[in-house]
Amino acid sequence: MIITKQYRCIHSASCKCTKGHLSEEIIFLVFQQLNWNPKSIATLSCVCKWFDDLAKRVLWKEFCKTRAPKMMLDLQSSGSHSVDGNWRALGKLLIYCSGCNKGGLFNSIHIPGHFVYRTRFSRTSGKSFLLPQCRTDVLYVSDPCEHLDQGDEGDIGFFRGIFKSFASSKVRKMLIKREAQLHPTEVCPYCKAKLWSMLQAKMMPASASCRLGAYEDAIEYYVCLNGHVLGICTLLPLSDSEEASDHSDA
């Protein structure tokens, strides 16, 4: 177990932390026994800046490694000791469906964000969201989080994901080459970075709707400067979705 150097609390003089902290090793062992509970980590982060720094550097990282070990191993296999963005943002992406606000990023309907118990992220599914010339990039994408019977909007699905080494990816290079514009007001709900619209950049392959089981003209997704992906789609009825999936596999 490698613990980085400790930092002094830079809170106000009235902060109780000025009387001293538990060591990082003890806090590590406590949260290990809690199985890196995300609610407990978030609560600890609110105590002071020292605990917030510890959570960002150590606890959220361990949470991500425990929740999705194979995915985390792959994301770090390029030699980097940190994922794009930060561990707290990635931890939130693993367990939080961002929903949407009417007039916001997807400009359709208000569906509140919420935490999810389990979500499967797939590198194979991620290939379906990339143009053929970009399919050497590595993208993990979740199964859609289904929000059924949304009135005139039908059955809505939200999906999210993350690129490996997005800074050097072909997708990023193509977005820059095409002079894609960043969204003027909205930011990534996970790391607060600016967003590119893959729809506006005309970089959405038809295979994405087949993979999601969604209408081809009712899918949109964004990627932020740190490589986090968030998207929305209108899901096909189950029978039609199964036919689309069979067609995609063929």
JOZI-V39770 format. One record per run of one state. SS is the DSSP state (helix for helix, strand for strand, loop for the rest). FROM is the first residue (numbers start at 0). LEN is the number of residues. Records with the same first field share a line. If there is no record, write none. Layout:
SS=FROM-LEN / FROM-LEN
//
This chain:
loop=0-15 / 19-4 / 33-4 / 45-3 / 67-1 / 75-11 / 97-2 / 100-10 / 111-2 / 115-5 / 127-4 / 134-4 / 142-2 / 147-3 / 153-2 / 163-2 / 168-1 / 177-4 / 187-6 / 197-9 / 212-1 / 224-3 / 235-2 / 249-1
helix=15-4 / 23-10 / 37-8 / 48-19 / 68-7 / 86-9 / 122-5 / 131-3 / 150-3 / 165-3 / 169-8 / 206-6 / 237-12
strand=95-2 / 99-1 / 110-1 / 113-2 / 120-2 / 138-4 / 144-3 / 155-8 / 181-6 / 193-4 / 213-11 / 227-8
//
